[in-house]
Amino acid sequence: MAKKILIIDDDLDTLRLVGAMLQRRGYQIVVASSGEQGLVQAANEKPDLALVDVMMPQMDGYEVTKRLRSDPQTADIPILMFTAKTQLDDKVTGFESGADDYLTKPTHPVELQAHVKALLARSIRWKAGPAVAEAKPPFVIGVLAARGGQGVTTLAVNLAKCLMTAAQEEVILAELRPGMGTLGPDLGEPDPKELLSLLQSKPDELTQQKVKDNLLVHETGLRLLLGSIHPRDAMLLNGIAQFETIINRLESLAPYLVLDLGPGLTPLTQKLLKKCQHLIVIVEPTPNSVLHAKALLTDLVELEVNKRRISPIVVNRLRSDTQMNMTQVQEKLDWVVPAVIMPFPELIYRAVQMKTIAVSYQPDCQINQQFAKLSALMLELERARLEK
């Protein structure tokens, strides 16, 4: 039976366009042109998801969401706020009122479908309980490099966003680098403390709900656990028991996890290797960087990581004629390189100015295609693993 989606928006064009967009995807659509009508429709129709606009007369989307959450008949309906309001405070207000997700207008049909599908899937998992979640084990991807400054976080966040779009499932990106976080300021969170708060807790205090409450939801729909920026917090890298518990909890909150493991093979990274179904090793195509990458690949194999679980990915951070070509890199590594990411410093700069992710800022660019190819590779590896 088709899932039923209630759209509450006073703009008739939005009702018509979004309704048609979702109908083409096979959903049953119910519409309401005011907050009051939306509450009535929600109680009568019992939709599987409500898509609520914020800016409506008489009763705005925040109030509609609060009332839906306060009524036992509608309290469990997943709510996706869909609005032109883009300020961080507006999004925070939306989540505080009870929204599950937040999407800004205008949006691409593929992105809207990804958010809707992820919310519906998460709702099914919550209602069905742990037994359903166990049917498909989470797929955890670790991203690391032999040394710092090679774009681990940039690759991880753009891969996570493209993976969310390709799989049309929820994805969590965890920046497991206390004291060395860079993603928060880039996405409009100048001093993130969520990971810090979790690491300062005892392992038995790290409940699933507590971990979930410390996830930041970016406007793209990506769930984020951000590393702090204060260098003194790096001492918390020794809290291996806390990290392991956090990863265990994250595995129950989304079908896909991307872990930003940073540079090198710290004791923490070595401990978390067994949590990762696949590892991406970033390789910069310069002689010394390739030398370091080869050493890292050798160490991973010696740590009994199966070679089939490792993909070295060439990342060109700068345009330079002095860099090695693909054939040279593969010969030096003695390893097949399945993907290459070309340099995109200007796009990263513009995305940071807008507090968003590069592949979301310019979805039709060549870089997006390269990350889409990489995410498709990860999904193919997951399918192969499930078929065994």
C-alpha positions in Angstrom: 0.0 0.0 0.0 1.3 3.5 -0.9 2.5 5.6 1.9 0.3 8.6 2.7 1.9 12.1 2.9 0.1 15.1 4.2 1.3 18.5 2.8 0.4 21.5 4.8 1.1 24.8 3.0 -0.9 27.9 2.3 0.8 28.4 -1.1 -1.3 26.6 -3.7 1.5 26.4 -6.2 3.6 24.5 -3.7 0.8 22.2 -2.9 0.3 21.4 -6.5 4.0 21.1 -7.5 5.2 19.2 -4.5 2.1 17.0 -4.5 2.6 16.1 -8.1 6.4 15.5 -7.5 5.6 13.0 -4.8 2.7 11.4 -6.6 5.0 10.5 -9.4 7.1 8.6 -6.8 4.1 6.5 -5.9 3.0 8.3 -2.7 -0.7 9.0 -1.8 -1.1 12.7 -1.2 -3.4 14.6 1.1 -3.3 18.4 1.2 -4.2 21.2 3.6 -4.0 24.9 2.8 -3.9 26.1 6.4 -2.5 25.0 9.8 -6.0 24.5 11.2 -7.0 22.3 8.2 -3.8 20.4 8.5 -4.5 19.4 12.1 -7.9 18.1 11.1 -6.5 16.2 8.1 -3.7 14.7 10.3 -6.3 13.4 12.8 -8.6 12.1 10.2 -6.2 10.7 7.6 -3.4 9.3 9.9 -0.6 10.1 7.3 2.7 8.3 7.3 4.5 11.6 7.1 3.6 15.3 7.3 5.3 18.0 5.2 4.7 21.3 6.9 5.5 24.8 5.7 6.7 27.3 8.3 5.3 30.6 7.0 1.5 30.4 7.1 -1.0 32.9 8.4 -3.0 32.4 11.6 -1.1 29.3 12.6 2.5 28.9 11.5 4.3 25.6 11.0 6.0 25.7 14.4 2.6 25.8 16.1 1.2 23.1 13.9 4.2 20.9 14.7 3.8 21.5 18.5 0.1 20.6 18.3 0.7 17.5 16.3 3.3 16.4 18.9 0.9 17.1 21.8 -1.9 15.0 20.4 -1.5 11.3 21.2 -3.2 10.5 17.9 -0.7 12.4 15.8 2.4 12.5 18.1 4.3 9.8 16.2 3.9 11.2 12.7 7.3 12.1 11.1 7.4 15.8 10.3 9.5 17.3 7.6 9.5 21.2 7.6 9.7 22.6 4.1 10.3 26.3 4.0 12.2 29.2 2.4 13.5 30.3 5.8 17.2 29.4 5.9 18.6 31.0 9.1 20.1 28.7 11.6 17.8 30.0 14.4 14.8 29.1 12.3 16.0 25.6 11.9 16.7 25.3 15.6 13.2 26.5 16.4 11.8 24.0 14.0 13.6 21.1 15.7 12.7 22.4 19.1 9.0 22.4 18.1 9.2 18.8 17.2 10.2 18.5 13.5 12.3 15.5 12.5 13.9 17.1 9.5 14.2 20.5 7.8 14.4 21.2 4.0 14.8 24.6 2.4 13.0 25.8 -0.7 13.6 25.5 -3.6 14.8 21.9 -3.5 15.7 19.4 -6.2 13.2 16.5 -6.6 15.9 13.9 -5.9 16.8 15.6 -2.6 13.1 15.9 -1.5 12.6 12.2 -2.3 15.8 11.3 -0.3 14.5 13.2 2.8 11.1 11.7 2.5 12.3 8.2 2.0 14.8 8.4 4.9 12.2 9.7 7.3 9.7 7.0 6.3 12.4 4.3 6.7 13.4 5.6 10.1 9.8 5.7 11.2 9.4 2.0 10.2 12.5 1.1 12.2 11.3 2.9 15.3 7.9 1.2 15.1 9.2 -2.2 14.3 12.0 -2.3 16.9 15.5 -3.8 17.0 14.5 -7.0 15.2 13.8 -5.2 11.9 17.0 -3.1 12.2 19.0 -6.4 12.5 17.7 -7.6 9.1 20.2 -5.2 7.4 23.3 -4.5 9.4 24.6 -1.0 9.2 27.3 -0.2 6.7 30.2 1.7 8.3 32.8 3.5 6.1 36.0 4.8 7.7 38.0 7.5 6.0 41.6 8.1 6.8 45.0 9.3 5.4 48.6 8.6 6.2 49.2 12.2 7.3 47.3 15.4 8.0 46.2 18.0 5.5 45.0 15.6 2.8 41.3 16.4 2.9 39.9 13.5 5.0 37.0 15.6 6.3 36.2 17.1 3.0 36.0 13.7 1.3 34.1 12.2 4.2 31.3 14.9 4.3 30.8 15.0 0.5 30.8 11.3 0.3 28.2 11.1 3.1 25.9 13.6 1.3 26.2 11.7 -2.0 25.7 8.4 -0.3 22.5 9.7 1.3 21.2 10.8 -2.1 22.2 7.6 -3.9 20.9 5.2 -1.2 17.9 7.4 -0.3 18.6 6.4 3.3 19.7 8.2 6.3 23.4 8.8 6.8 25.4 9.9 9.8 28.8 11.5 9.5 30.9 11.3 12.7 34.0 13.6 12.9 35.9 11.6 15.5 38.5 14.2 16.1 38.1 16.0 19.4 40.2 19.2 19.5 40.8 19.0 15.7 37.3 19.5 14.3 37.0 21.6 11.2 33.6 20.7 9.9 31.6 22.7 12.5 32.8 26.2 11.5 32.5 25.3 7.8 28.8 24.4 8.3 27.8 27.3 10.6 28.6 25.7 14.0 31.6 27.8 15.2 32.1 25.9 18.5 30.5 22.5 18.5 30.4 20.6 21.8 28.3 17.6 21.1 31.1 15.0 20.7 32.9 16.6 23.6 29.8 16.2 25.8 29.5 12.5 24.9 33.2 11.8 25.5 33.0 13.4 28.9 30.3 10.9 29.9 30.8 7.5 31.3 30.2 4.6 28.8 27.2 3.4 30.7 25.6 6.9 30.5 25.8 6.9 26.7 22.3 5.8 25.9 21.0 5.7 22.4 18.7 8.7 23.1 21.6 10.7 24.5 23.7 10.1 21.4 20.8 10.9 19.2 20.1 14.1 21.0 23.7 15.2 20.3 23.5 14.8 16.5 23.2 18.0 14.5 20.9 17.9 11.6 22.3 19.9 8.7 19.9 21.6 6.2 20.8 18.9 3.6 19.4 16.2 5.9 22.8 14.8 6.8 23.2 13.9 10.5 26.4 15.1 12.0 28.5 14.4 15.1 31.0 17.2 15.1 34.5 17.3 16.6 35.3 20.2 18.9 37.8 22.9 17.8 39.8 23.4 21.1 43.2 21.7 20.9 43.1 20.7 24.6 40.2 18.4 23.9 42.5 16.1 21.9 43.3 14.4 25.2 39.8 12.7 24.9 41.2 10.6 22.1 42.2 8.2 24.9 38.5 7.6 25.8 38.4 4.5 23.6 35.5 2.9 25.6 33.4 6.0 25.1 34.2 6.1 21.3 33.2 2.4 20.9 30.0 2.9 22.8 29.2 6.0 20.7 29.7 4.0 17.5 27.5 1.2 18.8 24.7 3.7 19.4 25.1 5.4 16.0 24.8 2.0 14.3 21.3 1.7 15.6 20.3 5.2 14.4 21.1 5.0 10.7 21.8 2.3 8.0 25.0 4.1 6.9 27.8 5.7 9.0 30.8 7.6 7.6 33.6 7.9 10.2 36.2 10.7 9.8 39.2 8.9 11.4 41.7 11.6 10.5 45.4 11.0 9.9 47.5 8.0 10.9 46.9 4.9 12.9 46.3 6.1 16.4 45.3 3.6 19.1 41.7 4.8 18.7 41.8 4.3 14.9 43.3 0.8 15.3 40.5 -0.1 17.7 37.8 1.2 15.4 39.1 -0.6 12.3 37.0 -3.6 13.2 33.9 -1.4 13.3 34.3 -0.5 9.6 33.0 -2.6 6.8 35.1 -0.6 4.4 38.1 1.8 4.6 38.9 4.6 2.3 42.6 5.7 2.3 43.2 9.1 0.8 46.2 9.3 -1.5 47.7 12.6 -2.7 49.5 12.0 -6.0 52.9 13.3 -5.0 55.9 11.0 -4.5 56.2 11.5 -0.7 52.5 11.3 -0.1 52.2 8.1 -2.1 55.1 6.7 -0.1 53.3 7.4 3.1 50.0 6.0 1.8 51.8 2.8 0.8 53.1 2.5 4.3 49.6 3.0 5.7 48.2 0.3 3.4 50.9 -2.1 4.5 50.2 -1.4 8.1 46.5 -2.0 7.6 47.1 -5.4 6.1 49.5 -6.3 8.9 46.7 -5.4 11.3 44.7 -8.1 9.5 42.4 -5.8 7.6 41.3 -7.7 4.5 42.6 -6.0 1.3 39.1 -6.2 -0.2 37.9 -3.9 2.6 40.3 -1.1 1.6 40.0 1.4 -1.3 42.8 3.9 -1.9 41.3 7.0 -3.5 43.4 9.6 -5.2 42.5 13.1 -4.2 44.0 16.0 -6.2 43.9 19.0 -3.9 45.9 21.2 -6.2 46.2 21.6 -9.9 49.8 20.8 -10.7 51.7 19.3 -13.6 54.2 17.9 -11.1 51.8 15.3 -9.7 52.0 11.7 -10.6 49.5 10.2 -13.0 47.1 7.3 -12.2 49.4 4.6 -13.6 52.4 5.8 -11.6 50.4 6.0 -8.4 49.0 2.4 -8.8 52.4 1.0 -9.6 54.0 2.6 -6.6 51.1 1.5 -4.3 50.8 -1.9 -5.9 47.1 -1.5 -5.5 44.1 -0.7 -7.8 42.8 2.8 -7.3 39.0 2.7 -8.1 38.3 6.5 -8.0 39.9 9.9 -8.4 38.6 13.2 -7.0 39.8 16.2 -8.9 40.7 19.6 -7.2 37.8 21.9 -6.4 39.2 24.6 -4.0 37.0 27.4 -5.4 33.8 25.3 -4.9 34.8 24.4 -1.4 35.4 28.1 -0.6 32.0 29.2 -2.0 30.3 26.3 -0.1 31.9 27.3 3.2 30.7 30.9 2.6 27.2 29.5 2.4 27.7 27.1 5.4 26.9 24.1 3.2 28.4 21.0 1.6 30.2 21.4 -1.7 28.2 18.8 -3.6 24.9 20.4 -2.4 26.0 23.9 -3.2 26.6 23.0 -6.9 24.8 19.6 -7.5 25.4 19.6 -11.3 29.2 20.0 -11.3 31.8 17.4 -12.3 32.9 17.0 -8.7 29.4 15.9 -7.8 29.6 13.2 -10.5 32.9 12.0 -9.1 31.5 11.7 -5.5 28.4 10.0 -7.0 30.6 7.4 -8.6 32.4 6.9 -5.3 29.1 6.5 -3.4 27.9 4.1 -6.0 31.1 2.0 -5.5 30.4 1.9 -1.7 26.8 0.7 -2.3 28.0 -2.0 -4.7 30.5 -3.1 -2.0 27.7 -3.2 0.5 25.5 -5.3 -1.8 28.3 -7.7 -2.4 28.8 -8.0 1.4 25.1 -8.7 2.0 25.0 -11.4 -0.7 27.8 -13.4 0.9 
